[in-house]
Each structure stands twice: as structure tokens, then as C-alpha cells.
């Protein structure tokens, strides 16, 4: 059983994240000057969402902290956040039928082996810091799915993948932020599966391949991360740093290019993701990218599309849907 809350995010990373967001919002004394807004690039082309006979798998950018539920200036009045919110609110409509359950692989949970949430009523896990009090009162009381967790544990075991369980784990913001927008009724059984420490891309693709049959059982799988996640660079991006923006755009275009590849070539590219343009500049630590590998593994031979592409805080970001 794993109840070590340090699995969610290291203290060092939390401090970095808080400093970036606070500085941008004018909340720290060292930077109270207004932040110049970067001129947006032309609105990218969007690929229409497509229904399928089986559940799709989704890799989405979940944004910064509890962004839809706060009035902090950094999250207000921007067209980027408006479009991200609209995208997430539409997620409940993309499945061909109502899902039987939702399985989330969140960037904010790492463990030594893939670990499954087993609570019947998962609590909230406010795994962020430095935000206003109301953001620690957000509720999304979806039921857990312990029986499904047992099924997944067996599927992974059959694939030779050791697992563990955690009966105390709560919904982190990688789960409750997008799903509160997509499924506000909070009535779908929902559980999380952790990433595996070490971040081996082959292992995460294999986890996805083992879970592919869930799609034909009505389970909607969501990989929740960010296609761009360099916390140190966000401050520069918001000040119009053209180098950082170009890096985010190059990596985003590489992600979009996965749609032109067959499944084998796509998996090969993801295995070798560090060779992608500006890969490490966009992901100094890849925990926000690896949920994509799980979704790609579960996609089988299905095609990939980019129904949401945007610029957030100066960085190009994307969602990828399979199926």
C-alpha cells in the first residue's frame, strides 16, 4: 500500500510552480510590474473530434493548478483559458456512448510500480500550493471503482507488469480539474493509475497496450499532463521570449506529426521522444508527457487527431485523441 504524499509532487517542484504563477500574477514583491502580453500566433487549425465504435483514449493538457476555479489574474480574461475550458467541457460528448467508468493516468502521481486507486469514495487531493482559499474547497465527489481496479491489476499482472494499490489516494488536480468540467455531475466511477518512476517510455507504452481491452468495456481512458511543461521557462514565455516560444512550437508540431504515422512508427517516435525538436527544452522532466505514452499504447492501430491546439501562457500546447 502506498500513502506517501510525496509521490504527488516534490517540494522543490511545488515551490518552483508557485513562484512562477505567483510572479506572473503580481503576487510576489520581486516582480510587481505588469507582465507584457505576448502577441498571439495565428489561431492553429483544429482537427474535428470524431466518434468511434469503441472508447477513444485522450491525452490532454490539464493547465496550471486549479485554474478554472480561481479568479487569480494569471488565469483571467485570456482567450487561451477560455478555449481550454470549452475543450474540456466538450469532452463528455466525444464518446460514442456514456462511459461505464473513467481511468485517469495523471502526471501528478508517481510510484515505484504502477499503482491503482482503490477507494470506494476517493477524497480530494489539493496537490498545489500558493493559491487562494477557495481553491482548496473545490469538490468533485465521483465514486471510486475498486472492482475495476481489481480487473486492471489482473490485466497488468497478465502482461507481466507488477502493480500495487492505494486505498487512501485522492483525486489530484490532474484528474478533478478536467473531469469536473467534462462531467460536472461527478456520477461516473473514476479511478487513477500512477506513472512508474524511472519514466521508461517503453514501460508506459506497454502499460497502455495491456489496458487496450478496457476501451471495448466502456472505460474512457484519459492521460492528463501537459504537452509543454517547463516551469522555469513560463515566466520568460509570458514576457514574449521568442526562443522559448519557438521551442514549444517545434515540439508541438512534432506531436501533431504523429498523426501522419502508422502505429508502429508512432510508437517508435514516442520511444525516442528525446530526439524530437526541443524535446528537453519543453520537458526537462517528462512526467507531464508520459501519460501520452500510456494513451498511445492503449490506442492500438487507431488513428490520432489533434482536436485542441492552443497557446497557454505563451507556450504552444495540444491535446491528442486516439480512435
N, C-alpha and C positions, 0 to 999 in steps of 0.2 A: 504494500500500500504506500502511496507517495502523497504526503501532505505538506511538503516543503514548499512554501510560497515563493521561495527564491527561484523556483523553476519558472515563474512567470516573466520576470524581467529583472536583470541585475540592478543593484542600487546605482551603479555607475551609469548605466544606460538611462535609468529613470531621471537622474539628475541632468544628464545631457538633454533629454527630451524636454524637461521642464524649463531649462534655461533657454532653449531655442524658442519654445512657444511663448514664454513669458517676455523675452526680449522683443519678439515681434509684436506682441500686444501692448508694449509700452509699460510692462509691469515691474521692470527692474530699473534701479536707479542709473545703471551704467548705460542705458540706451533709451532715452525718453524722446528722442527726436522722431518725428513722423517717418514711417518707412515708405519710401517711394514705391509705388506700384509699378511692376514691370508691364510693359506693353504686351498684351496677349498675342500669341501667334494666331494665325488664321484658324478658325474652328476646324478640327480634323474631321475627315469623313467618318461616318459611323456605319457599321455593318448591321443590318436589321437582325433582331433576335429571331431565331427560328425554333419552332416547336419540334418535338421528336416523339417517336413511339415509346421511348424509354426516358428515364430522367436524365437531364443533362448534368454535367459537372461544371462547376463555376469557380474561377479564380477571380477574386475581386479585391480592389484596394479599399481598406476599411477607414481610411482617413486618419486624422490626428486625435487621439484620445476620445473624449465624449462629445465630439464636435457638433452633432445635431441638437444637443441638449444643453447648450450654454450660449450666453449672449456675449462671450468674450469677443473683442474686436477682431482678432485674427480669424474668427470663423463667421464673421457677419458680412452681409451685403455683397458678397462676391458671387459672380456668375458661376465660378467653378464649383463652389459648395452647393449652389442651387442645382446644378446639373448632376452632381454626385448624389444628392438626396433624391432627385427624381428617378435616377437609375435604380437606386436601392428600393424605392417604393414600388417599382415595377417588377422586382424580382419574383414576387409572389404569383405573377401571371405567366411566367415563361414555361412552367412545367406543363406537360400535356394533360395531366390530371393532378388533383390535390395530392401532395406528397403524403406518404404514410409516416414519415419521420424526416428529420434533418440531422446530418452528420457534418460537423464543422472541424476542420483542421486549422487551428489558429496559430498565427506567428507568435502568440504570447504564451505558449505552453510548450516547454521542452522537458524531456525526461530521458533517463538513460536507456529506456526501451519504450516503444510506443505504448502509451498509457491511456486507458479509457475511463471516462467519467461514468460512474455507476449509480449516482444518487437518483432517487425517485423524484426529488424536488430540489434541483440544484439551486444553491444560493447565488447571489450576485457577488462578483469579484471585481472590485473597483481597482484595477491594476494600473492606476495612473496617479500622478501627484501634481499639486500646484494648481488645481482647478477650483472653481467656486463651489460652495457647499451644495448647491442644487444638483450638481453632477454626481454626488455620492448618495442621491436619493432616487436615481433612475431605477425603475423596476421593469423587468421582463420575466414574469413568473411562468415560463413554459415548463411543462412536465419533463422529467428525465425519461430515459429509455433504457433501463437496466437489462431488459430481455434482449434488446437489440445489441447492447454492449456485449452480452454473452455470445451472441451469434458472431459478432465481429471478432471477438477474441478467438473463437474457434476457427474462423476463416484465416486469420493471420497465422495461427498455430499450424494449420494445414499447409500453409505456404512456407513453413519453416521460419517464421518471424516471431521471436519471443515477445510477450506483452506483459503488461501489468494493469492494475485497476486502481482507481482512486474514488472512494465513496464520499469524500468531503469536497472535492473540487467544485468550484462555482463557474458560472458563465463569465468569461473575461470580455473585455470590450471588443476584441476581435470577433466575438460572437454576438453579444447583445446589441451592439451599435447597428450593424447591417440588418439583423433579424428583427429588431424592434420596428424598423422602418418597413421591412418587407412583410412581416407577419405580426402586425400590432396586437392581434388578439391573443398571441402567446399561447396557442392551443395545440401546437404541433409537438409531439415528443421530440426532444432535441438532446444531443449529446456531443461531446468533444472527444477528439483523439489527438494526442500530443504529437509533436515532432520528436525525432530521435536526435539526441545530442551527437555531435560529430558532423551532422549535416551532410552525410554522404548522399549525393543526388541519386545514385543507383538504388540505395536502400529506400528512398522515398518514392521513386518510380515503382519499385517492387511492392511497396505497401499499397499504392494505388491499384496496381494490377490485381492484387489479391481481393480488393474491395469492389471490383467492377460488377460482380453479380448483384450487388445491392441496388444498382440502378434499375434492374428489372423487378425489384421488390418494392418499388415506390419510394426508395430513400433518395432524397436530394442531398448531394454532397457539395459542400462549399469549402473552398480553400481561401482563407481570409488572411491577407497580408498587404503588401504594397509593391507595385511594380517598380517604384523608386523609393529607396529608404536609406538616405544618407543624412542623418540628423545634423551633423556638423555643417553640411552644405546648405541646409534650408535657409539659414539666415542670409547667406550670400545670394541664393536664388531670389529671395524676396526683395533683394536690393538690385536685381537685374543683372546678376553675374552671367554673362553670356557663355562663359566656358562651362559652368555647371549646367546651364540650360541645354547647351549643345550635347553634353554628355547624357543627360536624361533623354533627350530626343533620339540620340543614336541608339540607346538601349531599347527605348520604346519601339522604334522602328524594327529592331531585330525581333522583339516579341511579336509584333504584328506579322512579320515574315514567316513565323511558324505556321501560319495558316496556309502557306503555299506548299508545305512539306507533307509527305505521307507519314504515317505513324512511326515507322522505323527511323526515318530521317529526323523527325521531330524529337523522338526520344534521344537520338544521338546528339542533337544540338543541345538538349537540356542536360545531358550528362556532362557536356563540355561547355557549360554556360559561361564559365570564367573567360573563355576566349571571345565571347560576344563583345561588340564595341562598348567601351566604357563600363564593362560589367562591374568591376570592383569599385569604380568611382560611384556607381549607383547603389551597390550593395557591399559596403565594407564588411558587413556581417550578414549572412544570407538567410536569416530566419524569416524574413518577410517575403522571400522568393520561394522557399522550399514548399509551401502549400501548393504552388503551381505544379510542382513535380508529382505530387500525390494525385492531383486532379487529372494531369496528363496521363498518368499510369492507369487511372480508372476509366479513361476515355476510350481505351481500345483503339479501333481504327476510325473512330468518328472524327469528323472534320472539326476545325476550330475557327471561331469567329471573334471579332473584337467589337462587341456592341456598345462599349463605352470607352471613349478616349478623351482625355481632358488635360488641362493644365492646373495643377494644385500647388499653391504657394510657389509658383514659378517653375515647377517640375512637370514634365510630361508623365502621365500615368495612364494605365489601361486596365480593363477587365478582359479576361479571355473566357469564352464559353465553349465547351466541347459537347457535340451532339446536337 
